[in-house]
Amino acid sequence: MLEIVLFCVILLAAGYWATMFVMGRRDDVIHGKFVHADEEGDFTPAAMPAPPPFPKRPVKAAQPASVQPVLPEAKPVNSAALQSLLAAIQQDLKSVA
């Protein structure tokens, strides 16, 4: 287990070195020096433009509470239809088992 951990650490270090080398930070890779904030005196970041205003939420028209939506009336189910549905379900269960 210790060998696996050491191998992973070495692999991670090699990956970090390769990434820095490919990105052009060869001085950082070779000498271990990193860019400090005091060395960046010539560069000033550009001011970000103000974001556009967030759109207002649309206003919904208030509906009266006493008005209920009209639902289509369901047809009453007779016992013959229920019996045929039960028979079909039982037949399906028997065919599965």
MDAnalysis code that builds the backbone (N, CA, C; Angstrom):
import MDAnalysis as mda
import numpy as np

u = mda.Universe.empty(291, n_residues=97, atom_resindex=np.repeat(np.arange(97), 3), trajectory=True)
u.add_TopologyAttr("name", ["N", "CA", "C"] * 97)
u.add_TopologyAttr("resid", np.arange(1, 98))
u.add_TopologyAttr("resname", ["MET", "LEU", "GLU", "ILE", "VAL", "LEU", "PHE", "CYS", "VAL", "ILE", "LEU", "LEU", "ALA", "ALA", "GLY", "TYR", "TRP", "ALA", "THR", "MET", "PHE", "VAL", "MET", "GLY", "ARG", "ARG", "ASP", "ASP", "VAL", "ILE", "HIS", "GLY", "LYS", "PHE", "VAL", "HIS", "ALA", "ASP", "GLU", "GLU", "GLY", "ASP", "PHE", "THR", "PRO", "ALA", "ALA", "MET", "PRO", "ALA", "PRO", "PRO", "PRO", "PHE", "PRO", "LYS", "ARG", "PRO", "VAL", "LYS", "ALA", "ALA", "GLN", "PRO", "ALA", "SER", "VAL", "GLN", "PRO", "VAL", "LEU", "PRO", "GLU", "ALA", "LYS", "PRO", "VAL", "ASN", "SER", "ALA", "ALA", "LEU", "GLN", "SER", "LEU", "LEU", "ALA", "ALA", "ILE", "GLN", "GLN", "ASP", "LEU", "LYS", "SER", "VAL", "ALA"])
u.atoms.positions = np.array([
    [0.831, -1.192, 0.000],
    [0.000, 0.000, 0.000],
    [0.874, 1.254, 0.000],
    [1.959, 1.202, 0.761],
    [2.880, 2.334, 0.810],
    [3.504, 2.584, -0.558],
    [3.828, 1.487, -1.264],
    [4.411, 1.637, -2.597],
    [3.427, 2.313, -3.552],
    [2.157, 1.982, -3.424],
    [1.136, 2.588, -4.287],
    [1.028, 4.082, -4.005],
    [1.055, 4.461, -2.733],
    [0.962, 5.873, -2.366],
    [2.177, 6.633, -2.886],
    [3.372, 6.063, -2.717],
    [4.585, 6.727, -3.225],
    [4.559, 6.845, -4.739],
    [4.108, 5.807, -5.409],
    [4.003, 5.857, -6.864],
    [3.022, 6.941, -7.304],
    [1.896, 7.075, -6.612],
    [0.908, 8.095, -6.955],
    [1.457, 9.504, -6.730],
    [2.219, 9.703, -5.652],
    [2.809, 11.018, -5.398],
    [3.826, 11.360, -6.471],
    [4.657, 10.402, -6.852],
    [5.647, 10.641, -7.910],
    [4.942, 10.902, -9.232],
    [3.892, 10.172, -9.523],
    [3.128, 10.377, -10.758],
    [2.475, 11.756, -10.770],
    [1.948, 12.182, -9.625],
    [1.345, 13.507, -9.529],
    [2.395, 14.600, -9.739],
    [3.577, 14.442, -9.156],
    [4.648, 15.426, -9.329],
    [5.099, 15.481, -10.778],
    [5.210, 14.342, -11.435],
    [5.616, 14.318, -12.846],
    [4.547, 14.981, -13.711],
    [3.290, 14.749, -13.408],
    [2.214, 15.396, -14.156],
    [2.221, 16.901, -13.983],
    [2.479, 17.344, -12.751],
    [2.560, 18.779, -12.483],
    [3.734, 19.399, -13.233],
    [4.865, 18.734, -13.216],
    [6.045, 19.229, -13.934],
    [5.762, 19.318, -15.426],
    [5.149, 18.277, -15.994],
    [4.852, 18.266, -17.429],
    [3.863, 19.367, -17.788],
    [2.866, 19.591, -16.946],
    [1.886, 20.642, -17.211],
    [2.543, 22.022, -17.206],
    [3.365, 22.278, -16.214],
    [4.058, 23.570, -16.154],
    [5.000, 23.748, -17.329],
    [5.658, 22.679, -17.742],
    [6.584, 22.763, -18.865],
    [5.842, 23.061, -20.161],
    [4.720, 22.396, -20.377],
    [3.936, 22.600, -21.597],
    [3.329, 24.001, -21.618],
    [2.933, 24.522, -20.447],
    [2.317, 25.844, -20.394],
    [3.338, 26.962, -20.546],
    [4.604, 26.643, -20.650],
    [5.609, 27.665, -20.877],
    [6.182, 28.243, -19.609],
    [5.951, 27.665, -18.474],
    [6.496, 28.181, -17.220],
    [7.759, 27.408, -16.873],
    [8.699, 27.394, -17.820],
    [9.906, 26.593, -17.672],
    [10.768, 27.072, -16.516],
    [10.793, 28.384, -16.233],
    [11.571, 28.882, -15.098],
    [11.024, 28.332, -13.793],
    [9.695, 28.225, -13.718],
    [9.093, 27.687, -12.508],
    [9.444, 26.210, -12.346],
    [9.490, 25.506, -13.481],
    [9.755, 24.076, -13.430],
    [11.209, 23.819, -13.061],
    [12.107, 24.570, -13.695],
    [13.534, 24.298, -13.491],
    [14.002, 24.776, -12.125],
    [13.664, 25.995, -11.754],
    [14.228, 26.584, -10.551],
    [13.276, 26.579, -9.362],
    [12.013, 26.263, -9.578],
    [11.067, 26.263, -8.487],
    [10.636, 27.658, -8.083],
    [10.855, 28.654, -8.957],
    [10.443, 30.020, -8.650],
    [9.032, 30.232, -9.195],
    [8.264, 30.994, -8.478],
    [6.923, 31.292, -8.926],
    [6.744, 32.793, -9.018],
    [5.847, 33.221, -9.884],
    [5.629, 34.637, -10.119],
    [4.995, 35.252, -8.879],
    [5.526, 36.379, -8.443],
    [5.001, 37.075, -7.279],
    [4.265, 38.329, -7.728],
    [3.426, 38.859, -6.874],
    [2.595, 40.011, -7.226],
    [3.432, 41.258, -7.448],
    [4.573, 41.412, -6.763],
    [5.371, 42.625, -6.923],
    [6.082, 42.667, -8.273],
    [6.237, 41.531, -8.949],
    [6.860, 41.498, -10.272],
    [5.886, 41.898, -11.367],
    [4.618, 41.988, -11.070],
    [3.593, 42.283, -12.066],
    [3.190, 43.751, -12.027],
    [4.122, 44.671, -11.819],
    [3.801, 46.081, -11.686],
    [3.319, 46.726, -12.973],
    [3.771, 46.255, -14.136],
    [3.407, 46.870, -15.408],
    [2.000, 46.498, -15.851],
    [1.512, 45.395, -15.402],
    [0.208, 44.920, -15.857],
    [-0.888, 45.435, -14.943],
    [-1.885, 46.080, -15.533],
    [-3.056, 46.516, -14.768],
    [-4.281, 45.880, -15.408],
    [-5.099, 45.203, -14.637],
    [-6.267, 44.549, -15.221],
    [-7.284, 45.580, -15.705],
    [-7.915, 45.257, -16.820],
    [-8.929, 46.140, -17.394],
    [-10.182, 46.102, -16.509],
    [-10.850, 47.234, -16.432],
    [-12.069, 47.314, -15.633],
    [-13.176, 46.522, -16.325],
    [-13.908, 45.781, -15.537],
    [-14.999, 44.981, -16.084],
    [-16.204, 45.882, -16.331],
    [-16.875, 45.703, -17.466],
    [-18.085, 46.500, -17.693],
    [-19.193, 46.043, -16.758],
    [-20.094, 46.962, -16.467],
    [-21.204, 46.643, -15.567],
    [-22.124, 45.633, -16.245],
    [-22.618, 44.653, -15.505],
    [-23.518, 43.676, -16.113],
    [-24.846, 44.332, -16.475],
    [-25.539, 43.773, -17.471],
    [-26.835, 44.347, -17.831],
    [-27.824, 44.165, -16.684],
    [-28.809, 45.047, -16.590],
    [-29.775, 44.913, -15.492],
    [-30.579, 43.622, -15.636],
    [-30.889, 43.034, -14.494],
    [-31.666, 41.793, -14.489],
    [-33.109, 42.114, -14.860],
    [-33.727, 41.334, -15.749],
    [-35.102, 41.655, -16.154],
    [-36.080, 41.465, -15.000],
    [-37.108, 42.260, -15.008],
    [-38.136, 42.194, -13.965],
    [-38.994, 40.953, -14.173],
    [-39.511, 40.425, -13.087],
    [-40.388, 39.259, -13.145],
    [-41.739, 39.678, -13.716],
    [-42.273, 38.901, -14.665],
    [-43.578, 39.264, -15.229],
    [-44.679, 39.161, -14.177],
    [-45.633, 40.067, -14.278],
    [-46.732, 40.103, -13.320],
    [-47.870, 39.261, -13.867],
    [-48.348, 38.318, -13.049],
    [-49.479, 37.483, -13.452],
    [-50.771, 38.162, -13.032],
    [-51.775, 38.009, -13.856],
    [-53.081, 38.552, -13.510],
    [-53.683, 37.693, -12.397],
    [-54.208, 38.327, -11.386],
    [-54.768, 37.603, -10.248],
    [-56.086, 36.952, -10.655],
    [-56.234, 35.668, -10.321],
    [-57.468, 34.961, -10.612],
    [-58.303, 34.903, -9.339],
    [-59.588, 35.074, -9.465],
    [-60.432, 34.962, -8.280],
    [-60.366, 33.548, -7.704],
    [-60.381, 33.457, -6.388],
    [-60.252, 32.158, -5.726],
    [-61.507, 31.313, -5.885],
    [-62.655, 31.933, -6.109],
    [-63.892, 31.167, -6.184],
    [-64.053, 30.455, -7.530],
    [-63.300, 30.843, -8.559],
    [-63.429, 30.214, -9.870],
    [-62.555, 28.969, -9.892],
    [-63.178, 27.821, -10.149],
    [-62.444, 26.566, -10.245],
    [-62.414, 26.138, -11.697],
    [-61.322, 25.527, -12.122],
    [-61.260, 25.095, -13.521],
    [-62.297, 24.010, -13.794],
    [-62.820, 24.032, -14.989],
    [-63.855, 23.077, -15.374],
    [-63.167, 21.807, -15.853],
    [-63.485, 20.697, -15.218],
    [-62.924, 19.408, -15.611],
    [-63.982, 18.627, -16.375],
    [-63.563, 17.901, -17.395],
    [-64.555, 17.074, -18.096],
    [-65.021, 15.958, -17.161],
    [-66.279, 15.711, -17.188],
    [-66.833, 14.723, -16.276],
    [-66.465, 13.324, -16.742],
    [-66.042, 12.501, -15.792],
    [-65.649, 11.130, -16.104],
    [-66.897, 10.266, -16.230],
    [-66.819, 9.331, -17.155],
    [-67.947, 8.422, -17.341],
    [-67.912, 7.374, -16.234],
    [-69.041, 7.001, -15.728],
    [-69.056, 5.961, -14.691],
    [-68.627, 4.622, -15.287],
    [-67.888, 3.861, -14.495],
    [-67.397, 2.566, -14.955],
    [-68.334, 1.489, -14.429],
    [-68.754, 0.606, -15.330],
    [-69.656, -0.465, -14.892],
    [-68.858, -1.684, -14.452],
    [-69.485, -2.587, -13.793],
    [-68.794, -3.752, -13.228],
    [-68.322, -4.715, -14.312],
    [-68.979, -4.749, -15.446],
    [-68.561, -5.656, -16.527],
    [-67.185, -5.247, -17.052],
    [-66.957, -3.949, -17.170],
    [-65.655, -3.476, -17.637],
    [-64.575, -3.791, -16.606],
    [-64.895, -3.646, -15.336],
    [-63.931, -3.963, -14.293],
    [-63.611, -5.457, -14.254],
    [-64.631, -6.286, -14.459],
    [-64.425, -7.739, -14.469],
    [-63.527, -8.154, -15.639],
    [-63.735, -7.562, -16.807],
    [-62.903, -7.918, -17.958],
    [-61.460, -7.435, -17.753],
    [-61.288, -6.289, -17.118],
    [-59.945, -5.790, -16.823],
    [-59.244, -6.694, -15.818],
    [-59.964, -7.152, -14.803],
    [-59.401, -8.055, -13.807],
    [-59.017, -9.384, -14.445],
    [-59.831, -9.892, -15.342],
    [-59.535, -11.157, -16.023],
    [-58.280, -11.014, -16.890],
    [-58.125, -9.877, -17.557],
    [-56.945, -9.659, -18.396],
    [-55.682, -9.577, -17.550],
    [-55.767, -8.936, -16.395],
    [-54.606, -8.825, -15.497],
    [-54.231, -10.197, -14.958],
    [-55.235, -10.990, -14.568],
    [-54.958, -12.332, -14.052],
    [-54.322, -13.220, -15.121],
    [-54.767, -13.088, -16.349],
    [-54.202, -13.871, -17.442],
    [-52.757, -13.475, -17.706],
    [-52.480, -12.168, -17.635],
    [-51.093, -11.703, -17.817],
    [-50.195, -12.216, -16.708],
    [-50.699, -12.213, -15.469],
    [-49.904, -12.712, -14.351],
    [-49.623, -14.204, -14.486],
    [-50.596, -14.977, -14.949],
    [-50.408, -16.413, -15.132],
    [-49.392, -16.678, -16.242],
    [-49.437, -15.877, -17.304],
    [-48.491, -16.101, -18.409],
    [-47.067, -15.721, -18.009],
    [-46.899, -14.786, -17.114],
    [-45.577, -14.406, -16.654],
    [-44.995, -15.455, -15.734],
    [-45.845, -16.008, -14.856],
    [-45.377, -17.002, -13.862],
    [-45.190, -18.331, -14.483],
])
